[in-house]
Amino acid sequence: MPAPKHATVVVIHGAWADGSSWEPVIRRLQSAGFNVVAAPIPLTSLGEDAAALRRTIGRTEGPVIVAGHAYAGAVVGTANDERVKALVFVAALAPDEGETVADVFYRNESHPNAPQLAPDADGFIWMPDKSFAEAFAQKATAEQIALCRAVQRPIAVKCIQEPVTSPAWKTKPAWYLIAEEDRMINPKTQRFMAERMKATIRSHAVDHTPLLTAPDKVAQIILEAARATLA
């Protein structure tokens, strides 16, 4: 399907990452004819991250698809702009109204290799270096892991403690990629959230960061959302 004129995919990185985590997917979407913009969220509070997404969407023209990874699922849930036609969640957290990111993140048991996370003196949570290879993206190459470590950005505790308002997935069509081998967000939790939002579900034997390790599958679900909503 050729991309509609001026159609844009806005992608949002999760915690401990930046926009470069989407690079393999961005290239595939651009090859399919889409404008792609990575929203630079500050990871300082859910409200400030939502404001950054609104600013990013405001710089686009025409219909928009918003896709988010991991923590950014909560940010995707704030995309109520009328030009947003579809929401895509990639191994993402999707709190319902009144819930926090922490509520859904800790809903089920953690993987044995999941990192031990705690805030520093400034209220920011950092990923231990070893956990990028053990849990964040255990299927990534050594080069990819090295880059993840180099560009990691911490997430503020505020981000995971702020209750959400009515999420956009209650009124907009949603797609959800379940990462069956995720060691950060329990796949059972992912399925619960995907089913609760009545999303179109695609489940794959991928790790927590398929943006890097299975970009074809991530691009595929975004293009599926585009075919369904932008025709």
N, C-alpha and C positions, 0 to 999 in steps of 0.2 A: 504494500500500500504506500503510495507516495505521501509524504508528509503534507498536511494542509498548509497553505501559505500562512506564514507568521505563527505557526503552532510552536510552542515552546515546552520543553521538559525542564522543570526545575528540580534539581536533585539536592538533597540535604544530607550532610555527613553526620555520623553519630559521635558519641563520646570517644575521646582519645584518638581522634582523627581530624583531618581537614578535607577540603574539597578534592585533594589529589587521590583520595581513596576511591573516587568515582571515575578516575581517568580511563580505565579500560572500557567501562560502560559508556562514558561520554563519547569516545571515538566511534563506538558502534552505532549510537543514536545519531551522531552527526552524519555518518555514512548513509543512514536511512533517510536523511534529509531534514532532521529536526534541528531547530535551534536548541541549545542546551546551556543552562546557566546553573552553576553551583552556588547555592545560597550560603554566604559566609556567616554562619551563626556563631555568636560569641561563647556559647556554653556557660553563661553566667546566671541565667534564670530562665525558666520556661517562658515567662512573659517577654523578656528581652530577645530570646531566640525567635519567638513568634513575630515580634516587631521586625526583626531582620528578614524573616521570610516575606512579610508584607512589603517591605521595601524592595526586595528582589522581584517579587511578582509585579510590583508597580513599574518596574523598568522594562517589562515585556509588553508585547502586543499580541492580540488575538487569543485563541484558546490555550489553556495551560494544563499540563499534567504535572502533579507534584509527587515525587518519589522520595522516600526517606529510609535510612538504614538505622536499625537499633534504637537508641534513644530518640532519634529524629522522628520516629513514628508519632511521638507525642506532639512534635512540632507540625507534622503533616496534618494532624487533627485540628489544627487552628486555621487551616487554609479554607476559609469560608468565602473567599472572593468569588463573585458570580462567574468569572472567566475560568475558574478551575473546574475542569470537566471530569477528572478522575483522580483518585488517590492510589498510590502504590506503596505497599509496606514490604520492606525487605528484612526479614528476621527482626521485625521491629516491635517496639513497645507501643501499645495503643490503649492508654487509660480511658475509661468511660467518665462521664460527668461526675465530679466529686472525688474521683480517684487521683492518686499521684503516680508518678513513674515508679517510685519505690514499691507501691502497692502491687503492681503487676510484675515487676522484676523479681520480687521475692515470693511470688504466689506459690511456686513449686520448689522442690529441692534443687540445690546447686550441683553441677557436675563436679566430680572429684578433682578435676584439673582447673576449675574456675579460680580466678585470682581472689586473694583476700584483699578487700578494698576498704580503705579508711581515709577520711579527709586529713589534709595537712593543717598546719596552724592557720592558714588563710582560708580554710573552708573549701579547698579544691581536692578532688580525688584524682590521683595519677594511677596509670596502669603499670604494674611492675614489669620491668624489661622482659623477664623470662616468660611472662604470660602472653605476649604477642604470639609466640610460637606454640605455646601450650594450650591456649584457649581462644584468643582473638581471631586467629587465622591459622589453624594448625595445618592446613593444606597449602599454605602459601610457600613461595620459594624463599630461599635465604635472602635474596636481594629485596623481595617485597617486605619481608619482616624487618630488615635493616631500615628501609624507608619508613615503615610504620613507626618504629622506635624514634627515628630522627624527627618526625613531624608531629608526634603526639601532642595533643592539647588536652589539658585536664578539664574535668567537668565540675562545676560548682555544686555543692550539696543542695543549694536552692533549686536547681533544675529538677531534682527528683522528689522534692518535698512540696511542690506547688500543685494544689488540686486543679484539675482541668475544668473548663466550662464545657458546654455541650459540644462534642466533637463533630467535625465536618463529615465524618463517615456515617453519621446518622441520616444525612440528606444527600450525600454524593456517592456514586458508585466506587467501590474499592476492590483492589486486588491485593493478595497477600502471598508472598513467597515464604514458605516454611522451610527453615534450614534444619533438616533432620539430624545433622551431626553437630549442632550448635552446642558449644560448651560454655557460652556466656548467658544465653537466654534459653531456658528449658523449652525444648520443642513442644512439650505438652502445653506450656503457657502460650506459645505462639498459636497453636491450634485453637485453644480456648478463645483467644482474642480475635482470631480470624473468623471463627464461626459466630462469635457474638456480633461482629459487625456485618455479618452476612456477606463477606467478601467472596470473590472468585478466588479459590485457593489453588495454588500450585506448590507441590511439595517435592523437594529434591534432596538427595544425599550429599549435602554441601555443609561447609562449616559456617561459622558466624559471619564471615565477611566474604560472601560470594561475589561482591563487587570486584574483588581482586582474584579470587580463585575459581569463579565460574561466571565470568561476565556475560557470556552468551545467554545463560539462563536468566540473568537479571534483565538484560536488554530485551529478551523475548517477552517477559511478562509486561514490561512497560509498553512494548509495541502492541501487545494484545490489548491492553487498556486503550491505547490510541485507536486501534481498529474499531473497537466497540463504541467509543464515545466521540470520536472526531470525524466520523464518516459523513 
